[in-house]
C-alpha cells in the first residue's frame, strides 16, 4: 500500500509478520502450525503482511512572477516536504524490499 503525497513523511515499512503460527490439537497433543503469508497478488492481504510506503511530496506553484499566487500548503504554513522517492526491489514478481531515498 502506498501514498504518493504527504507533507511530512518519506518512508517505507516492511511487513511485520511473514507467517502466522497457530496451535493445533491433533488428538495427541498440541503442536504449532505455520500458515504461510498469502502471495502478494492475493485478493486480500492481512495488514501485518503488507508493505507500506509514503513517497513524500514535491510542491511548486506554477504562476507568473508578480501574481502573488500561493498554494494551500503555503497558506497553512506547512514546512518544506522531504524530497525523494521510494525504490522498490522486486524478485520473482514479489516485493522483497522498499527503500526510501531522501535527497
SULRACOR-V296707 format. One record per helix or strand of 3 or more residues. SS is the DSSP state (H for helix, E for strand). FROM is the first residue (numbers start at 1). LEN is the number of residues. Records with the same first field share a line. If there is no record, write none. Layout:
BEGIN
SS->FROM-LEN / FROM-LEN
END
This chain:
BEGIN
E->11-3 / 19-7 / 30-7 / 52-3 / 84-8 / 94-9
H->47-3 / 72-5
END
